[in-house]
Amino acid sequence: MVPRSTERLTAVPEPVPLVRIKDLAWLAYLYPARWLSRKLPLRVSYALWDALAWLGARCLQGPRGKLVARLRLAFPADRDQAALERIATGHLERSILRFHDDLLLPRLQRAGALRDVQLVHREHLAGALAAGKGAMLASGHFLASRVARCYLEAIGHPSLSVRNLRPRDAAAGRLGRRFVQQRYVRFLSESIGDEVAVQDPDCSLKMIERLRSGGLIDIHIDAAFSREILRREFLGANYPFGVGCLHLAWLVGAPVVPLMCHGSSRRLKIEFGEPIHPEGCPDRGAFAASALDRILRFLEAELGAAPEEWDLWIRW
């Protein structure tokens, strides 16, 4: 009788192919599509991408099914199947159009073409900055985030963006991981401009310096790139939130301003929530927990009215 081996069997990972469909799509986006965005009249460019978004939203059946299932968790009682399908269609269309806005941002910035913009409760931002300790804009991964940041900079509110410059992409092939993805990250950096990477060992120091100079930092509270993580029920799921940035706000004494944005480069709405001040909180952990809860209440209320605007419903 042959004795069974007590060694644990480990699964051998499947080899990553050289090229996947996503790599080819990114190459087309970064080169011919980017070149065309500089040459075509704006109305023609918008019309072409509107058609692409309409077609893509109806062809992406796999993501659509995942999205409807995820939306059902977030809205179990107050949305019927038809409503969930409409939200899914709107989200997929907006996701595609967001890539068009990214291509156009440098051109729109030069021309000052972001004109149809509604600012709601701008006084909350002004009040937060009045103390002279800077402020932290806490939003989520919204499809209009980069357009909103561009507009705020144009009206005198530039901010330091905190970004992950080494994102993982399981859908990319070896070509995508070694070349295309890094080129896409650099492309976004060119549009965003003032940024700090979470991988930078001086990231926290640079954030503190910006706040102490009275400046703005914009963060995505739904990004879990932090050593300090808190989990909360959010839109029907138990979700990890990185709160290290909130610890920094407490240390500096900088208020945190919840931010919601939706729309596109053609019509944009930016809404500020009431500032959350660190004064009165006994320690940074208590402030992070209470501030996170207030931010999430604000974002859930806003996303209840515009659920198609959140980029993280599903992981493509």
Backbone as numpy.savetxt, mean C-alpha at the origin, in Angstrom:
# Nx Ny Nz CAx CAy CAz Cx Cy Cz
13.36 -58.14 9.12 12.51 -56.95 9.12 13.39 -55.71 9.12
13.14 -54.81 8.17 13.96 -53.61 8.05 13.41 -52.53 8.96
14.25 -52.01 9.89 13.74 -50.97 10.78 13.46 -49.68 10.04
12.42 -48.98 10.47 12.08 -47.71 9.86 13.09 -46.65 10.26
13.39 -45.78 9.35 14.31 -44.69 9.66 13.62 -43.67 10.56
14.37 -43.21 11.54 13.83 -42.19 12.44 14.10 -40.79 11.96
14.82 -40.66 10.83 15.12 -39.34 10.29 13.86 -38.72 9.68
13.70 -37.44 9.90 12.53 -36.73 9.36 12.75 -36.46 7.88
11.73 -36.73 7.11 11.82 -36.47 5.68 11.51 -35.01 5.42
12.31 -34.39 4.59 12.10 -32.99 4.23 11.73 -32.91 2.77
10.75 -32.07 2.49 10.29 -31.91 1.10 11.34 -31.16 0.29
11.59 -31.65 -0.88 12.54 -30.99 -1.79 11.79 -29.91 -2.57
12.22 -28.67 -2.46 11.50 -27.61 -3.17 11.58 -27.79 -4.68
10.48 -27.48 -5.34 10.47 -27.58 -6.80 11.37 -26.52 -7.40
12.09 -26.86 -8.47 12.96 -25.86 -9.09 12.15 -24.71 -9.68
12.67 -23.51 -9.55 11.99 -22.34 -10.10 12.35 -22.22 -11.57
11.35 -22.12 -12.46 11.66 -21.99 -13.89 12.35 -20.68 -14.20
13.05 -20.66 -15.31 13.77 -19.45 -15.71 12.82 -18.29 -15.94
11.72 -18.54 -16.65 10.78 -17.48 -17.00 9.36 -17.94 -16.68
8.60 -17.05 -16.08 7.18 -17.27 -15.88 6.40 -16.16 -16.57
5.09 -16.36 -16.67 4.26 -15.39 -17.38 4.37 -14.01 -16.73
4.45 -13.97 -15.41 4.52 -12.68 -14.73 5.79 -11.92 -15.12
6.90 -12.63 -15.33 8.13 -11.97 -15.75 7.94 -11.25 -17.09
7.26 -11.92 -18.02 7.03 -11.32 -19.33 6.09 -10.12 -19.23
5.08 -10.23 -18.36 4.16 -9.11 -18.17 4.89 -7.89 -17.60
5.79 -8.13 -16.62 6.55 -7.02 -16.04 7.49 -6.40 -17.06
8.11 -7.23 -17.90 9.00 -6.69 -18.93 8.21 -5.80 -19.90
7.04 -6.25 -20.30 6.20 -5.44 -21.19 5.79 -4.14 -20.52
5.52 -4.20 -19.22 5.10 -3.01 -18.48 6.24 -2.01 -18.35
7.43 -2.48 -18.01 8.55 -1.58 -17.72 9.19 -0.97 -18.96
8.96 -1.59 -20.11 9.64 -1.08 -21.30 8.65 -0.55 -22.35
7.99 -1.36 -23.16 7.09 -0.74 -24.15 5.95 0.06 -23.53
5.33 -0.45 -22.46 4.21 0.29 -21.85 4.69 1.61 -21.24
5.84 1.58 -20.62 6.38 2.81 -20.03 6.72 3.82 -21.11
7.29 3.35 -22.20 7.63 4.25 -23.31 6.36 4.87 -23.90
5.32 4.05 -24.10 4.07 4.56 -24.66 3.42 5.59 -23.74
3.54 5.40 -22.42 2.92 6.34 -21.47 3.52 7.73 -21.59
4.74 7.82 -22.10 5.39 9.13 -22.28 4.99 9.78 -23.60
4.57 8.96 -24.57 4.36 9.47 -25.92 2.89 9.71 -26.27
2.01 8.86 -25.76 0.60 8.97 -26.14 -0.07 10.16 -25.48
-1.03 10.80 -26.15 -1.85 11.80 -25.47 -2.54 11.17 -24.26
-2.72 11.96 -23.21 -3.29 11.40 -21.97 -4.64 10.74 -22.20
-5.51 11.39 -22.99 -6.85 10.82 -23.18 -6.78 9.46 -23.88
-5.82 9.29 -24.80 -5.65 8.01 -25.49 -5.10 6.96 -24.52
-4.12 7.37 -23.73 -3.53 6.43 -22.76 -4.57 5.96 -21.76
-5.37 6.90 -21.24 -6.42 6.51 -20.29 -7.43 5.57 -20.95
-7.80 5.84 -22.19 -8.79 5.01 -22.87 -8.27 3.58 -23.07
-7.00 3.45 -23.44 -6.42 2.12 -23.64 -6.38 1.33 -22.33
-5.98 1.99 -21.24 -5.91 1.28 -19.96 -7.30 1.01 -19.39
-8.27 1.86 -19.67 -9.65 1.57 -19.25 -10.12 0.27 -19.91
-9.81 0.12 -21.19 -10.20 -1.10 -21.91 -9.47 -2.31 -21.35
-8.18 -2.15 -21.07 -7.39 -3.25 -20.51 -7.92 -3.65 -19.14
-8.29 -2.66 -18.31 -8.80 -2.95 -16.98 -10.14 -3.68 -17.06
-11.01 -3.24 -17.97 -12.31 -3.89 -18.13 -12.13 -5.34 -18.54
-11.24 -5.58 -19.51 -11.01 -6.94 -19.99 -10.33 -7.79 -18.92
-9.30 -7.24 -18.28 -8.56 -8.01 -17.30 -9.41 -8.42 -16.12
-10.28 -7.53 -15.65 -11.13 -7.84 -14.50 -12.06 -9.00 -14.78
-12.39 -9.24 -16.02 -13.31 -10.31 -16.39 -12.59 -11.59 -16.80
-11.30 -11.49 -17.06 -10.52 -12.68 -17.43 -9.82 -13.33 -16.25
-9.59 -12.59 -15.18 -8.85 -13.11 -14.02 -9.78 -13.89 -13.10
-10.20 -15.05 -13.57 -11.19 -15.82 -12.82 -10.62 -16.40 -11.53
-9.36 -16.83 -11.54 -8.75 -17.37 -10.34 -8.68 -16.35 -9.21
-8.06 -15.19 -9.45 -8.06 -14.15 -8.42 -9.45 -13.68 -8.02
-10.39 -13.65 -9.00 -11.75 -13.21 -8.69 -12.39 -14.15 -7.66
-12.23 -15.46 -7.86 -12.81 -16.42 -6.93 -12.23 -16.27 -5.52
-10.91 -16.11 -5.43 -10.27 -15.90 -4.12 -10.76 -14.61 -3.47
-10.91 -13.59 -4.30 -11.32 -12.28 -3.78 -12.74 -12.32 -3.23
-13.64 -12.95 -3.95 -15.04 -13.04 -3.48 -15.10 -13.82 -2.17
-14.31 -14.90 -2.07 -14.29 -15.68 -0.83 -13.76 -14.85 0.34
-12.74 -14.06 0.08 -12.17 -13.21 1.14 -13.15 -12.12 1.54
-13.82 -11.53 0.57 -14.80 -10.48 0.86 -15.96 -11.03 1.68
-16.32 -12.29 1.45 -17.42 -12.88 2.20 -17.07 -12.99 3.68
-15.79 -13.18 4.00 -15.36 -13.20 5.40 -15.47 -11.82 6.03
-15.14 -10.80 5.24 -15.17 -9.43 5.76 -16.59 -8.90 5.91
-17.47 -9.30 5.00 -18.85 -8.80 5.00 -19.81 -9.99 4.98
-19.89 -10.75 6.08 -20.67 -12.00 6.06 -22.17 -11.80 5.99
-22.66 -10.64 6.41 -24.11 -10.49 6.53 -24.70 -9.40 5.64
-23.96 -8.31 5.42 -24.59 -7.15 4.79 -24.31 -7.01 3.30
-23.67 -8.01 2.68 -23.45 -7.96 1.23 -23.87 -9.28 0.61
-24.74 -9.22 -0.41 -25.13 -10.45 -1.08 -24.11 -10.80 -2.15
-24.31 -11.92 -2.83 -23.34 -12.39 -3.82 -23.13 -11.38 -4.94
-24.20 -10.76 -5.39 -24.08 -9.79 -6.48 -23.23 -8.59 -6.04
-23.42 -8.16 -4.79 -22.63 -7.03 -4.28 -21.16 -7.40 -4.19
-20.87 -8.61 -3.71 -19.48 -9.06 -3.62 -18.84 -9.14 -5.01
-19.61 -9.60 -5.98 -19.09 -9.68 -7.35 -18.78 -8.28 -7.90
-19.63 -7.31 -7.58 -19.37 -5.93 -8.04 -18.12 -5.37 -7.38
-17.94 -5.64 -6.09 -16.74 -5.16 -5.41 -15.50 -5.82 -6.02
-15.59 -7.12 -6.29 -14.45 -7.83 -6.88 -14.09 -7.25 -8.24
-15.09 -6.98 -9.06 -14.84 -6.39 -10.37 -14.19 -5.02 -10.23
-14.73 -4.20 -9.34 -14.16 -2.88 -9.13 -12.73 -2.93 -8.63
-12.46 -3.87 -7.73 -11.11 -4.00 -7.20 -10.11 -4.41 -8.29
-10.48 -5.39 -9.09 -9.57 -5.85 -10.14 -9.33 -4.74 -11.18
-10.39 -4.03 -11.54 -10.21 -2.92 -12.48 -9.29 -1.85 -11.89
-9.53 -1.49 -10.63 -8.72 -0.45 -9.99 -7.27 -0.92 -9.82
-7.06 -2.21 -9.57 -5.70 -2.73 -9.43 -4.91 -2.55 -10.72
-5.57 -2.80 -11.85 -4.90 -2.63 -13.14 -4.67 -1.16 -13.45
-5.65 -0.32 -13.17 -5.51 1.11 -13.44 -4.46 1.77 -12.54
-4.22 1.19 -11.37 -3.17 1.72 -10.49 -1.80 1.66 -11.17
-1.55 0.59 -11.95 -0.28 0.48 -12.65 -0.14 1.58 -13.71
-1.26 1.96 -14.31 -1.23 3.06 -15.27 -0.89 4.37 -14.57
-1.49 4.60 -13.41 -1.17 5.81 -12.65 0.31 5.87 -12.29
0.89 4.72 -11.93 2.32 4.70 -11.61 3.16 5.14 -12.81
2.75 4.70 -14.00 3.48 5.12 -15.21 3.35 6.62 -15.46
2.19 7.16 -15.15 1.91 8.56 -15.47 2.41 9.56 -14.43
2.71 9.10 -13.21 2.99 10.03 -12.12 4.07 11.06 -12.45
5.23 10.67 -12.99 6.23 11.70 -13.31 5.69 12.74 -14.29
4.93 12.29 -15.27 4.37 13.21 -16.27 3.33 14.13 -15.63
2.48 13.59 -14.78 1.46 14.39 -14.12 2.08 15.39 -13.14
3.15 14.98 -12.47 3.83 15.89 -11.55 4.40 17.10 -12.30
5.02 16.84 -13.43 5.61 17.94 -14.21 4.54 18.89 -14.71
3.40 18.34 -15.11 2.34 19.17 -15.69 1.40 19.76 -14.65
1.53 19.35 -13.39 0.59 19.81 -12.37 -0.83 19.39 -12.68
-0.99 18.14 -13.16 -2.29 17.71 -13.69 -3.19 17.03 -12.67
-2.76 16.90 -11.41 -3.63 16.32 -10.40 -4.51 17.42 -9.82
-5.66 17.62 -10.45 -6.50 18.77 -10.10 -7.82 18.38 -9.43
-8.40 17.25 -9.81 -9.69 16.86 -9.26 -9.46 16.08 -7.97
-9.19 16.81 -6.90 -8.82 16.20 -5.62 -9.69 16.80 -4.51
-10.22 15.93 -3.68 -11.02 16.35 -2.53 -10.24 16.04 -1.26
-9.94 17.07 -0.48 -9.28 16.90 0.81 -10.32 17.01 1.92
-10.40 16.00 2.76 -11.39 15.96 3.84 -10.66 16.03 5.18
-11.05 16.98 6.01 -10.48 17.17 7.35 -8.97 17.45 7.29
-8.60 18.34 6.39 -7.19 18.75 6.34 -6.75 19.40 7.65
-7.71 19.94 8.38 -7.38 20.59 9.66 -6.77 19.60 10.66
-7.09 18.30 10.51 -6.48 17.30 11.40 -4.97 17.23 11.17
-4.56 17.29 9.92 -3.12 17.28 9.62 -2.47 18.56 10.11
-3.12 19.69 9.84 -2.56 20.97 10.28 -2.41 21.02 11.80
-3.41 20.50 12.53 -3.34 20.49 13.98 -2.23 19.61 14.49
-2.01 18.47 13.82 -0.94 17.56 14.24 0.43 18.19 14.04
0.60 18.92 12.95 1.90 19.52 12.65 2.16 20.78 13.47
1.11 21.37 14.05 1.25 22.64 14.77 2.16 22.52 15.98
2.26 21.32 16.56 3.08 21.14 17.76 4.57 21.17 17.45
4.94 21.08 16.17 6.35 21.15 15.79 7.13 19.87 16.01
6.46 18.76 16.24 7.15 17.48 16.46 7.01 16.53 15.28
6.59 17.08 14.15 6.36 16.23 13.00 5.08 15.43 13.18
4.81 14.52 12.24 3.63 13.67 12.33 3.84 12.44 11.47
3.11 11.40 11.83 3.19 10.14 11.10 1.84 9.87 10.46
1.81 9.78 9.13 0.60 9.45 8.40 0.46 7.94 8.33
-0.59 7.40 8.96 -0.78 5.96 9.03 -1.93 5.55 8.11
-1.58 4.94 6.99 -2.60 4.48 6.05 -2.44 2.98 5.87
-3.07 2.44 4.85 -2.90 1.04 4.50 -2.41 0.94 3.07
-2.32 -0.29 2.58 -1.95 -0.49 1.18 -3.19 -0.19 0.31
-3.38 1.09 0.01 -4.51 1.49 -0.81 -4.04 1.71 -2.25
-4.92 1.47 -3.19 -4.54 1.56 -4.59 -4.18 2.97 -5.01
-4.65 3.97 -4.29 -4.35 5.36 -4.63 -3.25 5.96 -3.77
-2.53 5.13 -3.01 -1.55 5.65 -2.05 -0.48 6.51 -2.71
0.08 6.04 -3.82 1.18 6.78 -4.44 0.69 8.07 -5.09
-0.50 8.03 -5.66 -1.07 9.26 -6.23 -1.33 10.27 -5.13
-1.86 9.81 -3.99 -2.14 10.71 -2.87 -0.85 11.32 -2.33
0.20 10.52 -2.20 1.47 11.03 -1.71 2.02 12.09 -2.65
1.89 11.85 -3.95 2.35 12.81 -4.96 1.60 14.13 -4.82
0.29 14.06 -4.62 -0.49 15.29 -4.50 -0.15 16.04 -3.22
-0.02 15.32 -2.11 0.31 15.99 -0.86 1.67 16.69 -0.94
2.60 16.08 -1.63 3.90 16.73 -1.81 3.75 18.01 -2.63
2.89 17.96 -3.66 2.71 19.12 -4.52 2.09 20.30 -3.78
1.30 20.04 -2.73 0.66 21.14 -2.00 1.41 21.50 -0.71
2.65 21.02 -0.60 3.48 21.44 0.52 3.59 20.49 1.68
3.20 19.22 1.49 3.30 18.23 2.56 4.12 17.02 2.10
5.42 17.20 1.82 6.25 16.05 1.43 6.44 15.11 2.61
6.61 13.85 2.33 6.77 12.87 3.41 7.87 11.88 3.06
8.41 11.27 4.09 9.39 10.19 3.95 8.64 8.87 3.94
8.76 8.12 2.86 8.06 6.83 2.75 8.94 5.72 3.31
8.34 4.85 4.10 9.03 3.68 4.65 8.63 2.48 3.80
9.62 1.86 3.12 9.30 0.83 2.13 10.15 -0.42 2.30
9.58 -1.52 1.86 10.33 -2.77 1.74 10.89 -2.83 0.33
12.21 -2.73 0.19 12.84 -2.72 -1.13 13.30 -4.09 -1.58
12.96 -5.13 -0.81 13.29 -6.49 -1.22 12.07 -7.39 -1.05
11.01 -7.09 -1.77 9.79 -7.90 -1.63 9.97 -9.28 -2.22
9.26 -10.25 -1.66 9.27 -11.61 -2.19 8.13 -11.78 -3.18
8.38 -12.53 -4.23 7.34 -12.76 -5.24 7.41 -14.22 -5.66
6.53 -15.03 -5.11 6.53 -16.46 -5.41 6.09 -16.74 -6.84
5.43 -15.77 -7.50 4.93 -15.99 -8.85 5.99 -15.68 -9.91
7.15 -15.16 -9.52 8.19 -14.79 -10.48 9.13 -15.96 -10.74
9.67 -16.00 -11.95 10.70 -16.97 -12.28 12.07 -16.44 -11.90
13.11 -17.18 -12.28 14.46 -16.74 -11.93 14.81 -15.42 -12.60
14.35 -15.24 -13.84 14.58 -13.97 -14.53 13.93 -12.82 -13.77
12.70 -13.04 -13.34 11.99 -11.99 -12.61 12.65 -11.65 -11.30
13.08 -12.66 -10.56 13.67 -12.41 -9.25 15.03 -11.73 -9.35
15.79 -12.08 -10.36 17.16 -11.54 -10.46 17.23 -10.20 -11.17
16.25 -9.93 -12.03 16.35 -8.71 -12.84 15.08 -7.87 -12.81
13.96 -8.46 -13.22 12.75 -7.66 -13.46 12.22 -7.05 -12.17
12.18 -7.83 -11.10 11.62 -7.31 -9.86 12.43 -6.14 -9.32
13.75 -6.24 -9.36 14.58 -5.14 -8.88 14.43 -3.91 -9.76
14.24 -4.14 -11.05 14.03 -2.99 -11.94 12.69 -2.32 -11.62
11.68 -3.10 -11.28 10.39 -2.53 -10.90 10.49 -1.74 -9.59
11.22 -2.28 -8.63 11.42 -1.57 -7.36 12.10 -0.23 -7.62
13.12 -0.20 -8.48 13.81 1.06 -8.79 12.88 2.03 -9.52
12.03 1.49 -10.38 11.06 2.32 -11.09 10.14 3.04 -10.12
9.62 2.31 -9.12 8.77 2.94 -8.12 9.55 3.95 -7.29
10.79 3.65 -6.96 11.60 4.57 -6.18 11.80 5.89 -6.91
11.93 5.83 -8.22 12.09 7.05 -9.01 10.88 7.95 -8.88
9.69 7.36 -8.78 8.47 8.15 -8.64 8.27 8.63 -7.20
8.59 7.77 -6.24 8.36 8.11 -4.84 9.38 9.12 -4.35
10.64 8.92 -4.70 11.67 9.89 -4.35 12.19 9.72 -2.94
11.62 10.40 -1.98 12.12 10.44 -0.62 11.64 9.21 0.14
12.54 8.25 0.37 12.14 6.99 0.98 13.27 6.46 1.84
12.91 5.54 2.73 13.89 4.80 3.51 13.47 3.35 3.51
14.43 2.44 3.36 14.14 1.02 3.29 14.08 0.41 4.68
13.16 -0.52 4.88 13.09 -1.21 6.17 14.35 -2.05 6.38
15.06 -2.38 5.30 16.30 -3.14 5.43 17.49 -2.27 5.83
17.33 -0.95 5.78 18.40 -0.03 6.15 18.64 -0.11 7.66
19.87 -0.42 8.11 20.11 -0.49 9.56 19.87 0.83 10.28
19.90 1.94 9.54 19.64 3.26 10.13 18.21 3.73 9.90
17.31 2.81 9.52 15.93 3.19 9.20 15.28 3.95 10.36
15.36 3.43 11.56 14.71 4.08 12.71 15.31 5.45 12.98
16.63 5.56 12.87 17.28 6.85 13.11 16.85 7.89 12.09
16.71 7.48 10.85 16.28 8.41 9.80 14.83 8.85 10.02
14.00 7.94 10.50 12.61 8.30 10.79 12.55 9.28 11.96
13.33 9.02 13.01 13.34 9.93 14.16 13.85 11.31 13.75
14.88 11.33 12.92 15.42 12.61 12.46 14.38 13.41 11.69
13.60 12.73 10.84 12.58 13.42 10.07 11.49 14.00 11.00
11.06 13.22 11.96 10.04 13.70 12.89 10.55 14.87 13.73
11.77 14.77 14.23 12.30 15.84 15.06 12.55 17.14 14.30
12.65 17.03 12.99 12.78 18.24 12.16 11.42 18.82 11.80
10.33 18.22 12.33 8.98 18.71 12.06 8.37 18.18 10.79
8.98 17.13 10.21 8.51 16.60 8.94 7.48 15.49 9.08
7.09 14.96 7.92 6.08 13.91 7.84 6.71 12.58 7.44
6.17 11.51 7.98 6.51 10.15 7.56 5.21 9.47 7.17
5.23 8.74 6.06 4.03 7.96 5.73 4.35 6.47 5.83
3.49 5.77 6.52 3.67 4.33 6.75 2.40 3.59 6.34
2.57 2.32 6.01 1.45 1.41 5.81 1.33 0.56 7.06
0.31 0.80 7.82 0.15 0.10 9.09 -0.12 -1.38 8.88
-0.57 -1.78 7.69 -0.86 -3.19 7.41 0.35 -3.93 6.86
1.55 -3.34 6.96 2.78 -4.02 6.59 3.43 -4.56 7.86
3.73 -5.84 7.88 4.25 -6.47 9.09 5.78 -6.52 9.10
6.42 -5.50 8.55 7.89 -5.47 8.53 8.39 -4.73 9.77
8.34 -5.41 10.89 8.72 -4.80 12.15 9.02 -5.90 13.14
9.92 -5.62 14.08 10.16 -6.59 15.14 9.01 -6.60 16.14
8.26 -5.51 16.20 7.11 -5.43 17.10 5.83 -5.65 16.29
5.16 -6.76 16.55 3.96 -7.14 15.81 2.79 -7.29 16.78
1.66 -6.73 16.42 0.42 -6.97 17.15 -0.60 -7.56 16.17
-1.35 -8.52 16.63 -2.38 -9.14 15.79 -3.74 -8.60 16.21
-4.56 -8.32 15.20 -5.91 -7.82 15.44 -6.86 -8.43 14.43
-8.13 -8.53 14.81 -9.17 -8.90 13.84 -9.41 -7.70 12.94
-9.24 -7.90 11.65 -9.38 -6.79 10.70 -10.05 -7.31 9.45
-11.21 -6.77 9.14 -11.95 -7.14 7.94 -12.12 -8.66 7.82
-12.50 -9.27 8.93 -12.83 -10.68 8.92 -11.68 -11.64 9.04
-10.48 -11.17 9.32 -9.33 -12.07 9.44 -8.43 -11.60 10.57
-7.69 -12.54 11.15 -6.69 -12.20 12.16 -5.43 -11.78 11.43
-5.04 -10.52 11.60 -4.04 -9.92 10.73 -2.87 -9.39 11.56
-1.61 -9.58 11.08 -0.46 -9.03 11.81 -0.17 -7.59 11.38
0.06 -6.73 12.36 0.38 -5.33 12.08 1.72 -4.98 12.71
2.58 -4.36 11.91 3.86 -3.90 12.43 3.69 -2.57 13.16
4.07 -2.52 14.43 3.84 -1.31 15.23 5.12 -0.66 15.71
6.27 -1.09 15.17 7.52 -0.44 15.56 7.52 1.04 15.28
6.87 1.44 14.19 6.79 2.86 13.85 6.02 3.64 14.91
5.01 3.01 15.50 4.24 3.68 16.56 5.08 3.84 17.83
5.97 2.89 18.07 6.90 3.04 19.18 7.78 4.27 18.97
8.23 4.48 17.72 9.06 5.65 17.43 8.28 6.95 17.64
7.02 6.94 17.22 6.20 8.14 17.42 6.09 8.49 18.89
5.93 7.47 19.75 5.85 7.71 21.19 7.16 8.28 21.72
8.29 7.74 21.26 9.59 8.21 21.73 9.82 9.68 21.39
9.38 10.08 20.19 9.60 11.45 19.73 8.50 12.38 20.24
7.33 11.82 20.58 6.19 12.65 20.96 5.42 13.16 19.76
5.56 12.46 18.60 4.90 12.89 17.37 3.50 12.30 17.28
2.50 13.07 16.89 1.15 12.54 16.71 1.06 11.65 15.47
0.12 10.75 15.51 -0.15 9.84 14.39 -1.50 10.22 13.78
-1.52 10.40 12.46 -2.74 10.83 11.77 -3.22 9.70 10.84
-4.34 9.06 11.12 -4.87 8.06 10.18 -5.20 8.71 8.83
-4.96 7.97 7.77 -5.15 8.51 6.42 -5.82 7.47 5.54
-6.84 7.90 4.83 -7.52 7.06 3.83 -7.50 7.78 2.51
-7.20 7.07 1.44 -7.26 7.70 0.11 -7.89 6.71 -0.86
-8.69 7.23 -1.77 -9.24 6.37 -2.80 -9.52 7.18 -4.06
-9.60 6.45 -5.17 -9.76 7.10 -6.46 -8.55 6.81 -7.34
-8.19 7.80 -8.13 -7.09 7.63 -9.08 -6.55 9.00 -9.45
-5.68 9.03 -10.43 -5.12 10.31 -10.87 -6.18 11.20 -11.52
-7.31 10.62 -11.92 -8.37 11.43 -12.53 -9.33 12.01 -11.48
-9.53 11.31 -10.41 -10.39 11.80 -9.33 -9.94 11.14 -8.03
-9.52 11.97 -7.09 -8.88 11.48 -5.89 -9.54 12.07 -4.65
-9.69 11.25 -3.62 -10.18 11.73 -2.33 -9.19 11.32 -1.26
-8.78 12.28 -0.43 -7.87 12.03 0.68 -8.57 12.49 1.95
-8.66 11.59 2.93 -9.33 11.94 4.19 -8.41 11.66 5.36
-8.29 12.65 6.26 -7.46 12.53 7.45 -8.35 12.26 8.66
-7.90 11.34 9.52 -8.59 11.10 10.77 -8.06 12.02 11.86
-8.67 11.95 13.02 -8.23 12.78 14.14 -6.85 12.33 14.62
-5.97 13.28 14.91 -4.62 12.92 15.36 -4.65 12.12 16.67
-3.72 11.20 16.79 -3.58 10.39 18.00 -2.28 10.83 18.67
-2.37 11.45 19.82 -1.20 12.03 20.50 -0.64 11.07 21.54
0.69 10.98 21.64 1.30 10.07 22.62 1.17 10.53 24.07
0.90 11.82 24.29 0.84 12.31 25.66 -0.21 11.54 26.47
0.19 11.19 27.68 -0.74 10.50 28.57 -0.57 9.00 28.57
0.09 8.43 27.56 0.32 6.98 27.54 1.56 6.65 28.37
1.47 5.70 29.29 2.58 5.44 30.21 3.82 4.86 29.56
3.66 4.14 28.46 4.82 3.54 27.81 4.50 3.35 26.33
5.54 3.02 25.58 5.35 2.91 24.12 4.47 1.74 23.72
4.49 0.65 24.52 3.62 -0.48 24.21 2.16 -0.13 24.34
1.82 0.60 25.40 0.43 1.01 25.60 -0.02 1.95 24.49
0.87 2.86 24.09 0.51 3.78 23.01 0.31 3.04 21.70
1.23 2.10 21.39 1.12 1.35 20.13 -0.20 0.59 20.07
-0.59 -0.04 21.17 -1.82 -0.83 21.18 -3.05 0.06 21.00
-3.11 1.17 21.75 -4.28 2.03 21.65 -4.33 2.76 20.31
-3.17 3.21 19.82 -3.14 3.91 18.54 -3.54 2.96 17.41
-3.04 1.73 17.45 -3.40 0.76 16.42 -4.90 0.53 16.38
-5.52 0.37 17.53 -6.96 0.14 17.58 -7.73 1.32 16.97
-7.29 2.54 17.27 -7.98 3.71 16.70 -7.78 3.81 15.20
-6.58 3.52 14.75 -6.30 3.56 13.30 -7.17 2.53 12.57
-7.23 1.33 13.12 -8.00 0.27 12.45 -9.49 0.56 12.44
-10.01 1.16 13.51 -11.43 1.55 13.49 -11.70 2.55 12.37
-10.80 3.51 12.21 -10.95 4.50 11.14 -10.89 3.83 9.78
-9.90 2.97 9.57 -9.72 2.34 8.26 -10.86 1.38 7.94
-11.33 0.62 8.93 -12.43 -0.30 8.67 -13.70 0.45 8.28
-13.95 1.58 8.94 -15.13 2.37 8.58 -15.02 2.89 7.15
-13.83 3.36 6.79 -13.64 3.89 5.44 -13.70 2.78 4.39
-13.09 1.64 4.68 -13.10 0.54 3.72 -14.46 -0.13 3.63
-15.28 0.03 4.64 -16.65 -0.47 4.52 -17.41 0.24 3.43
-17.07 1.53 3.22 -17.73 2.31 2.16 -17.02 2.17 0.82
-15.74 1.84 0.83 -14.98 1.73 -0.43 -14.05 0.52 -0.36
-14.61 -0.69 -0.26 -13.77 -1.88 -0.06 -12.85 -2.20 -1.24
-13.19 -1.74 -2.43 -12.36 -2.05 -3.59 -10.99 -1.37 -3.55
-10.78 -0.44 -2.60 -9.55 0.33 -2.58 -8.40 -0.34 -1.85
-8.67 -1.41 -1.08 -7.58 -2.05 -0.33 -6.86 -3.05 -1.21
-5.53 -2.94 -1.25 -4.74 -3.75 -2.17 -4.47 -5.16 -1.63
-4.68 -5.41 -0.36 -4.24 -6.67 0.25 -5.37 -7.66 0.51
-6.47 -7.53 -0.20 -7.54 -8.52 -0.01 -7.03 -9.93 -0.29
-6.26 -10.06 -1.34 -5.68 -11.37 -1.68 -4.23 -11.14 -2.04
-3.43 -12.20 -1.90 -2.03 -12.17 -2.33 -1.97 -12.86 -3.69
-1.63 -12.09 -4.70 -1.62 -12.66 -6.05 -0.47 -13.65 -6.18
